[in-house]
Amino acid sequence: MKYLQADEIVEEANSWAKNATKGLIKDVLQREHINPNTKLLLGNALYFKGAWNPNEFNHKKTEKRDFYLLNGNKVSVPFMTSKNKYLYGSFNGFKFLKIPYQQGQDRRMFSMYFFLPDEGDGLQNLLTNVNSIPGFLHQDFELRNVKLLEFWIPKFKFSSHLIASRAMEEMGLTLPFMRDCMELTEMVHVPAGVPFYVTLIIQKAFIEVDEEGTEAAAVTLSVLYGCSPKGPVPKTENFVADHPFMFMIREETSGLVIFTGVVSNPQLK
């Protein structure tokens, strides 16, 4: 790659990301991410749009309610509600609830799960619990079809920008980022003995949840350099997500989790 091509590569990569995500994600790659040593750019994108079943949420019933933040403050945000029955359960200090999306023309079935700590400041304990149980998000959750005494979840819309390579290195995955790495040379043809390594992995994601359904997208870009050459029945059946919680979107036939995230403040964009 010639150095003068860098601006064109940035423009092409960002245009691809924008088209692949229906305009939700833009400007993933920046000019400073490309230099004369850049040999390869790998990217993947995911776009999801799911509609709730008819009459799931009524706009007229949405109302402003308080959402309590981890720092003790509160914000007033729109909450959705419904009198429908939901698949609901509890496990080790948190409740979870499943809302299916309308099924498309194929056999795939998608659902959104909400994981709500019992305690207002219980998000970290929830995440620790989830991360400590292998395959937790892929399991068949023990859920009951119930009509909740009270049910409120906030509308939210936000995006995130993560330097994933930094997080991966901190977790102990160092080999792909080592300058003398020879493990990736089978991806492309390079001269024998010439290292080929990852310098940067960027992930940008977006999600919006409202009365209509969910729209979400994610893009991951990898920049590669080369050298020259089950739980108890709860006491009350309610689900009021008025404090930080976790969510995921999963395809039910395969168990594939396509999105996970945390809502710590629905007011933040």
C-alpha positions as a Markdown table, in Angstrom:
| # | Residue | x | y | z |
|---|---|---|---|---|
| 1 | Met | 0.0 | 0.0 | 0.0 |
| 2 | Lys | 1.3 | 3.4 | -0.9 |
| 3 | Tyr | 1.2 | 6.1 | 1.8 |
| 4 | Leu | -0.8 | 8.4 | -0.5 |
| 5 | Gln | -3.6 | 5.9 | -0.6 |
| 6 | Ala | -4.4 | 6.2 | 3.1 |
| 7 | Asp | -7.1 | 8.8 | 2.7 |
| 8 | Glu | -8.8 | 6.7 | 0.1 |
| 9 | Ile | -8.7 | 3.6 | 2.3 |
| 10 | Val | -10.2 | 5.5 | 5.2 |
| 11 | Glu | -13.0 | 6.8 | 3.0 |
| 12 | Glu | -13.7 | 3.4 | 1.5 |
| 13 | Ala | -13.8 | 1.6 | 4.8 |
| 14 | Asn | -16.1 | 4.2 | 6.4 |
| 15 | Ser | -18.4 | 4.1 | 3.4 |
| 16 | Trp | -18.6 | 0.3 | 3.6 |
| 17 | Ala | -19.4 | 0.5 | 7.3 |
| 18 | Lys | -22.1 | 3.1 | 6.7 |
| 19 | Asn | -23.7 | 1.0 | 3.9 |
| 20 | Ala | -23.5 | -2.3 | 5.8 |
| 21 | Thr | -25.2 | -0.8 | 8.9 |
| 22 | Lys | -27.9 | 1.1 | 7.0 |
| 23 | Gly | -26.3 | 4.4 | 8.0 |
| 24 | Leu | -26.2 | 3.7 | 11.8 |
| 25 | Ile | -22.4 | 3.6 | 12.1 |
| 26 | Lys | -20.1 | 6.1 | 10.5 |
| 27 | Asp | -16.5 | 7.2 | 10.7 |
| 28 | Val | -15.1 | 4.0 | 12.3 |
| 29 | Leu | -11.6 | 4.4 | 10.8 |
| 30 | Gln | -9.5 | 7.5 | 11.3 |
| 31 | Arg | -6.6 | 8.8 | 9.2 |
| 32 | Glu | -4.1 | 8.2 | 12.1 |
| 33 | His | -5.0 | 4.4 | 12.0 |
| 34 | Ile | -3.3 | 4.0 | 8.7 |
| 35 | Asn | 0.4 | 4.4 | 7.9 |
| 36 | Pro | 3.0 | 3.0 | 5.4 |
| 37 | Asn | 3.3 | -0.3 | 7.4 |
| 38 | Thr | -0.4 | -1.1 | 7.1 |
| 39 | Lys | -0.7 | -4.1 | 4.8 |
| 40 | Leu | -4.2 | -5.4 | 5.4 |
| 41 | Leu | -7.5 | -4.2 | 6.8 |
| 42 | Leu | -10.1 | -6.7 | 7.9 |
| 43 | Gly | -13.7 | -5.8 | 8.6 |
| 44 | Asn | -17.0 | -7.3 | 9.6 |
| 45 | Ala | -20.4 | -5.7 | 10.2 |
| 46 | Leu | -23.7 | -6.8 | 11.7 |
| 47 | Tyr | -27.1 | -5.1 | 11.3 |
| 48 | Phe | -30.2 | -6.2 | 13.1 |
| 49 | Lys | -33.8 | -4.8 | 13.1 |
| 50 | Gly | -36.5 | -6.6 | 15.0 |
| 51 | Ala | -40.1 | -5.6 | 15.6 |
| 52 | Trp | -42.0 | -6.5 | 18.7 |
| 53 | Asn | -45.2 | -8.5 | 18.3 |
| 54 | Pro | -48.3 | -6.3 | 17.5 |
| 55 | Asn | -49.7 | -4.4 | 20.5 |
| 56 | Glu | -46.6 | -5.2 | 22.6 |
| 57 | Phe | -46.1 | -1.6 | 23.7 |
| 58 | Asn | -48.5 | 1.3 | 23.3 |
| 59 | His | -47.0 | 4.7 | 22.8 |
| 60 | Lys | -49.8 | 6.3 | 24.8 |
| 61 | Lys | -48.9 | 4.3 | 27.9 |
| 62 | Thr | -45.2 | 5.4 | 27.8 |
| 63 | Glu | -44.5 | 7.8 | 30.6 |
| 64 | Lys | -41.6 | 9.6 | 32.3 |
| 65 | Arg | -40.3 | 7.9 | 35.4 |
| 66 | Asp | -37.2 | 8.0 | 37.5 |
| 67 | Phe | -34.1 | 5.9 | 36.7 |
| 68 | Tyr | -31.6 | 5.6 | 39.5 |
| 69 | Leu | -27.9 | 5.9 | 38.6 |
| 70 | Leu | -25.0 | 4.1 | 40.3 |
| 71 | Asn | -23.7 | 7.4 | 41.7 |
| 72 | Gly | -27.0 | 7.9 | 43.7 |
| 73 | Asn | -28.5 | 10.5 | 41.3 |
| 74 | Lys | -31.6 | 10.0 | 39.3 |
| 75 | Val | -32.8 | 11.0 | 35.8 |
| 76 | Ser | -36.3 | 11.2 | 34.4 |
| 77 | Val | -36.6 | 9.1 | 31.2 |
| 78 | Pro | -39.5 | 7.6 | 29.1 |
| 79 | Phe | -40.5 | 4.1 | 30.3 |
| 80 | Met | -42.5 | 1.6 | 28.3 |
| 81 | Thr | -45.1 | -0.7 | 29.9 |
| 82 | Ser | -47.5 | -3.5 | 28.9 |
| 83 | Lys | -50.1 | -5.7 | 30.5 |
| 84 | Asn | -49.1 | -8.7 | 28.3 |
| 85 | Lys | -47.7 | -12.0 | 29.8 |
| 86 | Tyr | -43.9 | -12.4 | 29.7 |
| 87 | Leu | -41.4 | -15.2 | 30.1 |
| 88 | Tyr | -39.8 | -14.3 | 33.4 |
| 89 | Gly | -37.4 | -15.9 | 35.9 |
| 90 | Ser | -34.9 | -15.1 | 38.7 |
| 91 | Phe | -31.4 | -16.3 | 39.6 |
| 92 | Asn | -28.9 | -15.5 | 42.3 |
| 93 | Gly | -29.8 | -11.9 | 43.0 |
| 94 | Phe | -31.3 | -10.8 | 39.7 |
| 95 | Lys | -34.4 | -11.2 | 37.6 |
| 96 | Phe | -34.5 | -11.8 | 33.9 |
| 97 | Leu | -37.2 | -11.3 | 31.3 |
| 98 | Lys | -37.5 | -12.4 | 27.7 |
| 99 | Ile | -39.4 | -10.5 | 24.9 |
| 100 | Pro | -39.5 | -12.2 | 21.5 |
| 101 | Tyr | -39.5 | -10.4 | 18.2 |
| 102 | Gln | -41.8 | -11.1 | 15.3 |
| 103 | Gln | -40.4 | -14.0 | 13.2 |
| 104 | Gly | -39.3 | -13.3 | 9.7 |
| 105 | Gln | -39.6 | -15.5 | 6.6 |
| 106 | Asp | -37.0 | -18.0 | 7.7 |
| 107 | Arg | -36.8 | -20.3 | 10.7 |
| 108 | Arg | -34.7 | -18.0 | 12.9 |
| 109 | Met | -36.3 | -16.6 | 16.0 |
| 110 | Phe | -34.8 | -13.7 | 17.9 |
| 111 | Ser | -35.5 | -12.5 | 21.4 |
| 112 | Met | -34.3 | -9.7 | 23.7 |
| 113 | Tyr | -33.4 | -10.5 | 27.3 |
| 114 | Phe | -33.2 | -8.1 | 30.1 |
| 115 | Phe | -31.2 | -8.9 | 33.3 |
| 116 | Leu | -32.1 | -6.7 | 36.2 |
| 117 | Pro | -30.2 | -6.9 | 39.6 |
| 118 | Asp | -32.4 | -7.0 | 42.7 |
| 119 | Glu | -30.3 | -4.3 | 44.2 |
| 120 | Gly | -30.0 | -0.8 | 42.8 |
| 121 | Asp | -26.2 | -1.0 | 42.8 |
| 122 | Gly | -26.0 | -4.7 | 41.9 |
| 123 | Leu | -24.8 | -4.3 | 38.3 |
| 124 | Gln | -21.2 | -5.3 | 39.0 |
| 125 | Asn | -22.3 | -8.4 | 40.9 |
| 126 | Leu | -24.5 | -9.3 | 38.0 |
| 127 | Leu | -21.7 | -9.0 | 35.5 |
| 128 | Thr | -19.4 | -11.0 | 37.7 |
| 129 | Asn | -22.0 | -13.7 | 38.0 |
| 130 | Val | -22.6 | -13.8 | 34.3 |
| 131 | Asn | -18.9 | -13.9 | 33.4 |
| 132 | Ser | -18.1 | -16.5 | 36.0 |
| 133 | Ile | -20.5 | -19.1 | 34.6 |
| 134 | Pro | -19.2 | -20.6 | 31.3 |
| 135 | Gly | -21.9 | -20.5 | 28.6 |
| 136 | Phe | -24.3 | -18.5 | 30.8 |
| 137 | Leu | -25.8 | -16.5 | 28.0 |
| 138 | His | -26.2 | -19.5 | 25.8 |
| 139 | Gln | -28.2 | -21.7 | 28.2 |
| 140 | Asp | -31.9 | -22.6 | 28.1 |
| 141 | Phe | -33.1 | -20.3 | 30.9 |
| 142 | Glu | -35.8 | -21.6 | 33.2 |
| 143 | Leu | -38.6 | -19.1 | 32.5 |
| 144 | Arg | -42.3 | -19.0 | 33.5 |
| 145 | Asn | -45.0 | -17.3 | 31.5 |
| 146 | Val | -46.5 | -14.8 | 33.9 |
| 147 | Lys | -48.5 | -11.6 | 34.0 |
| 148 | Leu | -46.3 | -9.1 | 36.0 |
| 149 | Leu | -47.8 | -7.1 | 38.7 |
| 150 | Glu | -45.8 | -4.1 | 37.5 |
| 151 | Phe | -43.6 | -3.9 | 34.4 |
| 152 | Trp | -41.5 | -0.9 | 33.2 |
| 153 | Ile | -38.5 | -0.8 | 31.0 |
| 154 | Pro | -36.8 | 2.4 | 29.7 |
| 155 | Lys | -36.4 | 3.4 | 26.1 |
| 156 | Phe | -32.7 | 3.8 | 25.3 |
| 157 | Lys | -30.5 | 4.8 | 22.4 |
| 158 | Phe | -26.7 | 4.9 | 22.5 |
| 159 | Ser | -23.6 | 4.0 | 20.6 |
| 160 | Ser | -20.2 | 2.8 | 21.8 |
| 161 | His | -16.6 | 3.0 | 20.5 |
| 162 | Leu | -14.1 | 0.5 | 21.8 |
| 163 | Ile | -10.4 | -0.1 | 21.1 |
| 164 | Ala | -10.9 | -3.8 | 21.4 |
| 165 | Ser | -7.2 | -4.7 | 20.9 |
| 166 | Arg | -6.3 | -2.9 | 24.1 |
| 167 | Ala | -8.9 | -4.8 | 26.1 |
| 168 | Met | -7.8 | -8.1 | 24.5 |
| 169 | Glu | -4.2 | -7.5 | 25.4 |
| 170 | Glu | -5.2 | -6.6 | 29.0 |
| 171 | Met | -7.1 | -10.0 | 29.1 |
| 172 | Gly | -3.9 | -11.8 | 28.2 |
| 173 | Leu | -4.3 | -12.3 | 24.4 |
| 174 | Thr | -0.9 | -11.0 | 23.3 |
| 175 | Leu | 0.4 | -13.3 | 20.5 |
| 176 | Pro | -1.5 | -11.6 | 17.5 |
| 177 | Phe | -0.1 | -8.2 | 18.6 |
| 178 | Met | 3.6 | -9.2 | 18.8 |
| 179 | Arg | 5.9 | -7.8 | 16.2 |
| 180 | Asp | 7.6 | -11.2 | 15.7 |
| 181 | Cys | 4.3 | -13.0 | 15.4 |
| 182 | Met | 4.3 | -15.7 | 12.7 |
| 183 | Glu | 0.8 | -17.2 | 13.4 |
| 184 | Leu | -1.1 | -15.0 | 11.0 |
| 185 | Thr | 1.1 | -15.4 | 7.9 |
| 186 | Glu | -1.2 | -18.1 | 6.4 |
| 187 | Met | -3.9 | -15.4 | 6.0 |
| 188 | Val | -2.0 | -13.9 | 3.1 |
| 189 | His | 1.1 | -14.7 | 1.0 |
| 190 | Val | 4.1 | -13.1 | 2.7 |
| 191 | Pro | 7.8 | -13.9 | 2.3 |
| 192 | Ala | 9.1 | -16.7 | 4.5 |
| 193 | Gly | 10.2 | -15.4 | 7.9 |
| 194 | Val | 8.4 | -12.0 | 7.6 |
| 195 | Pro | 6.2 | -11.2 | 10.6 |
| 196 | Phe | 2.6 | -10.3 | 10.0 |
| 197 | Tyr | 0.7 | -9.0 | 13.1 |
| 198 | Val | -2.3 | -7.1 | 14.4 |
| 199 | Thr | -1.8 | -3.5 | 15.6 |
| 200 | Leu | -5.4 | -2.3 | 16.2 |
| 201 | Ile | -8.9 | -3.7 | 16.5 |
| 202 | Ile | -11.7 | -1.2 | 16.6 |
| 203 | Gln | -15.4 | -1.9 | 17.4 |
| 204 | Lys | -18.2 | 0.5 | 17.1 |
| 205 | Ala | -21.8 | -0.4 | 18.0 |
| 206 | Phe | -25.2 | 1.2 | 18.1 |
| 207 | Ile | -28.6 | 0.2 | 19.5 |
| 208 | Glu | -32.0 | 1.8 | 19.9 |
| 209 | Val | -34.9 | 0.2 | 21.8 |
| 210 | Asp | -38.4 | 1.8 | 21.7 |
| 211 | Glu | -42.1 | 0.9 | 21.4 |
| 212 | Glu | -41.6 | -0.4 | 17.8 |
| 213 | Gly | -38.7 | -2.8 | 18.5 |
| 214 | Thr | -35.0 | -2.8 | 18.3 |
| 215 | Glu | -32.5 | -1.5 | 15.7 |
| 216 | Ala | -28.8 | -2.4 | 16.3 |
| 217 | Ala | -25.6 | -2.5 | 14.4 |
| 218 | Ala | -21.9 | -3.3 | 15.0 |
| 219 | Val | -18.7 | -2.9 | 13.0 |
| 220 | Thr | -15.3 | -4.4 | 13.8 |
| 221 | Leu | -12.1 | -3.3 | 11.9 |
| 222 | Ser | -8.7 | -5.0 | 12.4 |
| 223 | Val | -5.6 | -3.2 | 11.1 |
| 224 | Leu | -2.7 | -5.6 | 10.4 |
| 225 | Tyr | 0.9 | -4.5 | 9.9 |
| 226 | Gly | 3.7 | -6.3 | 8.1 |
| 227 | Cys | 7.4 | -5.6 | 8.4 |
| 228 | Ser | 9.2 | -4.4 | 5.3 |
| 229 | Pro | 9.5 | -7.5 | 3.6 |
| 230 | Lys | -32.0 | -22.2 | 37.2 |
| 231 | Gly | -33.5 | -20.1 | 40.3 |
| 232 | Pro | -36.1 | -19.7 | 43.2 |
| 233 | Val | -39.6 | -18.3 | 42.6 |
| 234 | Pro | -39.5 | -14.6 | 43.4 |
| 235 | Lys | -41.6 | -13.1 | 46.2 |
| 236 | Thr | -43.2 | -10.6 | 43.8 |
| 237 | Glu | -43.6 | -11.0 | 40.1 |
| 238 | Asn | -42.7 | -7.5 | 38.8 |
| 239 | Phe | -40.0 | -6.1 | 36.5 |
| 240 | Val | -39.2 | -2.5 | 37.0 |
| 241 | Ala | -35.9 | -1.6 | 35.3 |
| 242 | Asp | -35.4 | 1.7 | 37.1 |
| 243 | His | -31.7 | 1.1 | 37.8 |
| 244 | Pro | -28.7 | -0.2 | 35.7 |
| 245 | Phe | -29.3 | -3.5 | 34.0 |
| 246 | Met | -27.8 | -5.7 | 31.3 |
| 247 | Phe | -29.4 | -6.9 | 28.0 |
| 248 | Met | -28.8 | -9.3 | 25.2 |
| 249 | Ile | -30.3 | -10.2 | 21.8 |
| 250 | Arg | -30.1 | -13.9 | 20.9 |
| 251 | Glu | -31.2 | -16.1 | 18.1 |
| 252 | Glu | -33.1 | -18.9 | 19.8 |
| 253 | Thr | -32.7 | -21.9 | 17.4 |
| 254 | Ser | -28.9 | -21.7 | 17.5 |
| 255 | Gly | -28.4 | -19.9 | 20.8 |
| 256 | Leu | -26.1 | -17.4 | 19.0 |
| 257 | Val | -25.8 | -14.1 | 21.0 |
| 258 | Ile | -25.5 | -11.2 | 18.6 |
| 259 | Phe | -25.6 | -8.2 | 21.0 |
| 260 | Thr | -25.0 | -7.7 | 24.7 |
| 261 | Gly | -24.8 | -4.4 | 26.6 |
| 262 | Val | -25.4 | -2.5 | 29.8 |
| 263 | Val | -27.8 | 0.4 | 30.3 |
| 264 | Ser | -26.3 | 2.5 | 33.1 |
| 265 | Asn | -28.1 | 5.7 | 32.1 |
| 266 | Pro | -30.9 | 5.6 | 29.4 |
| 267 | Gln | -30.5 | 9.4 | 29.0 |
| 268 | Leu | -27.0 | 9.2 | 27.6 |
| 269 | Lys | -26.7 | 9.1 | 23.8 |
